[in-house]
Amino acid sequence: MRRPLLLLLTILGLVAGSMPVAAAPAHERVRPLAQAHAHNDYEHPRPLFDALDEGFTSVEADIFLVGTELLVAHDPEDLDPARTLSSLYLDPLRERVIRNHGAVYRGYRGFQLLIDIKTEGESTYAALDALLRDPRYAFLWSSYRYGRVRQGAVTAVVSGNRPCATMTAQPTRVAFYDGRIANTTDLGPGSDARLTPLVSDNWTNLFTWTGIGAMPADQRAKLRDIVGTAHRAGQRVRFWATPDVPGPERDAIWGELVAAGVDHINTDDLKGLADFLREHG
């Protein structure tokens, strides 16, 4: 009886081995781009998935607390009860991390979900904190527990109306604080990367160069000093409001950001940045 069974298993194995294997979806074959940040990601035709298809490792969602729901939109007039933080981001990330055995991109750790609070900070953060800790999603996140940080598949960082004192006082957290570069208590030695692993700011508040001609030496030095100060403190750097119209000025800005080691390069043009980083990153 054993020989026929072994023969049958061998034949089935040979047949299975000769059958074509289905290709992985495009967003699972793409190489992740560590510096690519999708600004206002939810405004793309396929929120999250368009960014994943291009290899983005950081996406941004603006949230409003409406009743008990966290809705995603840029402006109040765009609110839609069907477009929740869970439906657009948390559920798809959950399914993907389960499918990829603990990562958004297989073999890559470090995906960031930047959540920009648009409504009152304390109440919105309380609702967000409860949602992120929900058993459906709790396993996804990098976390802080009694002085120690554990890296998870996704790091949730809170921007916008951030309740700093509340977050600082929490003995355990599943979200982190987006500091401001211009605030000396957020950037570098005056801060704590266990709370503030990311520092961001408006490019036009810190620099006058818009990509026309060479970057002035003093501004280049300032940029690199900011990045160096942040990195020595274990922090990552992002700028928003950088020029984002395709052309040589944008390429010049992006080139300087890459050369300086800026961690998250902000764009609404997913393919444009992905192509640039594959060529120059």
C-alpha positions in Angstrom: 0.0 0.0 0.0 2.8 2.4 0.8 4.5 2.2 -2.7 1.4 3.2 -4.6 0.8 6.1 -2.2 4.4 7.3 -2.6 4.1 7.0 -6.4 0.9 9.0 -6.3 2.5 11.8 -4.2 5.5 11.9 -6.5 3.3 12.2 -9.6 1.2 15.0 -7.9 4.4 16.8 -7.0 5.7 16.7 -10.5 2.4 18.0 -11.9 2.2 20.8 -9.3 5.8 21.7 -10.1 5.1 22.0 -13.8 2.1 24.3 -13.2 2.6 28.1 -13.6 2.8 30.0 -10.3 0.7 33.1 -10.0 2.7 36.3 -9.9 2.6 38.4 -6.8 0.6 41.6 -7.0 2.6 44.6 -8.4 2.7 46.3 -5.0 4.3 43.2 -3.4 7.0 42.9 -6.1 8.1 46.6 -6.0 11.3 47.6 -4.1 10.4 49.8 -1.1 11.8 53.3 -1.3 12.9 54.4 2.2 12.7 58.1 1.5 9.3 58.2 -0.3 6.4 59.9 1.6 2.9 60.3 0.1 1.6 63.7 1.2 -2.2 63.7 1.6 -2.2 60.1 0.4 -6.0 59.8 0.7 -6.5 62.2 -2.3 -5.1 59.6 -4.7 -7.6 57.4 -6.7 -6.6 54.4 -4.6 -5.6 55.6 -1.2 -2.6 53.6 0.3 -2.5 51.2 -2.7 -1.3 53.7 -5.2 1.6 54.5 -2.9 2.3 50.8 -2.2 2.4 50.2 -6.0 5.3 52.7 -6.2 7.2 51.4 -3.2 6.3 54.3 -0.8 7.2 53.6 2.8 5.4 56.5 4.4 1.8 57.7 3.8 -0.1 60.6 5.4 -3.8 60.7 6.3 -5.7 63.7 7.8 -8.4 62.8 10.3 -11.5 64.5 11.7 -13.4 63.2 14.7 -17.1 63.2 13.7 -19.2 61.7 16.5 -17.4 58.5 17.4 -15.9 58.0 13.9 -12.4 59.1 12.6 -13.0 60.2 9.0 -10.3 60.9 6.5 -10.4 64.1 4.4 -8.5 67.3 3.7 -11.4 69.7 4.5 -14.6 69.4 6.4 -16.7 69.8 3.3 -15.1 66.7 1.9 -16.1 64.4 4.8 -17.7 61.1 3.8 -18.9 58.6 6.4 -17.6 55.8 4.2 -14.0 57.1 4.2 -12.9 56.2 7.7 -9.3 55.7 8.9 -10.1 52.0 9.4 -11.5 51.4 5.9 -8.9 53.3 4.0 -5.8 52.5 6.0 -6.0 50.2 9.1 -7.9 47.3 7.5 -5.8 47.2 4.3 -2.6 47.4 6.4 -3.8 44.7 8.7 -4.6 42.3 5.8 -1.3 43.1 4.1 0.9 42.6 7.2 -0.8 39.3 8.0 -0.3 38.1 4.4 3.4 39.2 4.4 4.1 37.5 7.8 4.6 40.7 9.8 5.6 43.4 7.3 4.1 45.8 4.9 6.9 44.9 2.4 8.3 41.5 2.9 11.7 41.8 4.6 11.4 45.5 5.2 10.6 47.1 8.5 10.0 50.8 8.9 6.7 51.7 7.3 5.2 54.9 8.6 1.6 56.0 8.9 1.5 59.8 9.6 -1.9 60.8 11.0 -2.6 64.5 10.9 -5.3 65.5 13.5 -7.5 68.2 12.1 -10.1 68.4 14.9 -9.6 69.2 18.6 -6.5 67.4 19.7 -7.3 65.8 23.1 -10.7 64.2 22.1 -9.4 63.2 18.6 -6.3 61.6 20.0 -8.3 59.8 22.7 -10.4 58.2 19.9 -7.4 57.5 17.8 -5.5 55.9 20.7 -8.5 53.6 21.5 -8.8 52.6 17.8 -5.1 51.8 17.4 -5.2 49.7 20.5 -8.2 47.7 19.2 -7.3 44.0 19.1 -7.9 44.0 15.4 -5.0 46.4 14.9 -2.8 46.4 18.0 -0.3 44.0 16.7 0.6 46.3 13.8 2.2 49.1 15.6 5.6 50.1 17.0 5.0 50.7 20.6 6.4 52.5 23.7 6.1 50.7 27.0 7.6 52.0 30.2 10.6 53.6 28.7 11.3 51.1 25.9 10.3 51.1 22.2 9.5 48.0 20.3 9.6 48.2 16.5 6.5 46.9 14.7 5.4 46.5 11.1 4.0 50.1 11.1 5.0 53.2 13.1 2.0 55.5 13.7 3.1 59.1 14.1 0.6 61.9 15.1 0.9 65.3 13.5 -1.4 68.3 13.4 -3.2 69.1 16.6 -1.0 66.9 18.8 -1.7 66.7 22.5 2.0 66.7 23.6 1.5 66.7 27.4 -1.0 63.8 27.1 1.2 61.7 24.9 4.3 62.5 27.0 2.5 61.3 30.2 1.4 58.0 28.8 3.3 55.0 30.2 2.4 53.0 27.1 1.7 54.3 23.6 1.1 52.9 20.2 1.7 56.2 18.5 4.5 58.8 18.4 4.8 62.5 18.2 5.7 64.6 15.1 8.0 67.4 16.4 8.8 70.7 14.7 12.3 71.5 13.5 12.0 75.1 14.5 11.2 74.1 18.1 14.5 73.5 19.9 12.7 71.3 22.4 11.6 68.9 19.6 14.8 68.7 17.5 17.9 67.0 18.7 19.3 66.7 22.2 16.4 68.7 23.8 14.0 66.0 22.7 13.5 62.2 23.2 13.2 60.0 20.1 11.2 57.5 22.2 8.4 60.2 22.0 9.5 62.2 19.0 11.2 60.0 16.4 10.1 62.4 13.6 10.7 66.2 13.2 8.9 68.0 10.4 8.5 71.6 9.2 7.4 73.9 6.4 10.3 74.2 3.9 9.4 77.9 3.2 9.7 78.8 6.9 13.3 77.6 7.0 14.7 78.1 3.5 14.2 80.7 0.7 15.8 78.5 -2.1 13.1 77.1 -4.4 15.4 75.1 -6.8 16.4 77.9 -9.1 20.1 78.0 -9.6 22.5 76.4 -7.2 21.5 76.1 -3.5 23.2 78.8 -1.5 26.0 77.4 0.5 24.7 78.7 3.8 21.3 77.1 3.2 22.9 73.8 2.2 24.9 73.9 5.4 21.8 74.7 7.4 19.9 71.8 5.8 22.7 69.3 6.6 23.1 70.7 10.1 19.3 70.0 10.7 19.6 66.5 9.4 22.8 65.8 11.3 21.3 67.1 14.6 18.2 65.0 14.2 20.1 61.8 13.2 22.5 62.1 16.2 19.4 62.2 18.4 17.8 59.1 16.6 15.2 61.2 14.8 14.0 61.3 11.2 13.5 64.5 9.2 10.6 65.6 6.8 9.8 68.9 5.1 6.4 69.8 3.7 5.6 72.6 1.2 8.7 71.8 -0.9 8.2 72.7 -4.7 6.2 69.8 -6.2 5.6 70.9 -9.8 7.5 68.6 -12.2 10.6 70.3 -13.7 14.3 71.1 -13.0 13.5 73.2 -9.9 11.8 70.2 -8.2 14.5 67.9 -9.2 17.1 70.2 -7.8 15.3 70.4 -4.4 14.9 66.6 -4.4 18.5 66.1 -5.2 19.6 68.3 -2.3 17.2 66.4 0.1 18.6 63.1 -1.0 22.2 64.3 -0.7 21.6 65.7 2.8 20.0 62.4 4.0 16.5 63.7 4.5 14.5 60.7 5.6 11.0 61.4 4.1 10.7 63.4 0.9 7.2 64.8 0.6 5.2 64.6 -2.7 1.7 64.4 -4.2 3.3 63.0 -7.4 3.9 59.4 -6.5 5.3 58.2 -9.8 7.5 61.3 -10.2 9.2 60.8 -6.9 9.5 57.0 -7.3 11.1 57.4 -10.7 13.5 60.1 -9.3 14.5 58.0 -6.3 15.1 54.9 -8.4 17.4 56.9 -10.6 19.1 59.1 -7.9 18.3 57.7 -4.5 
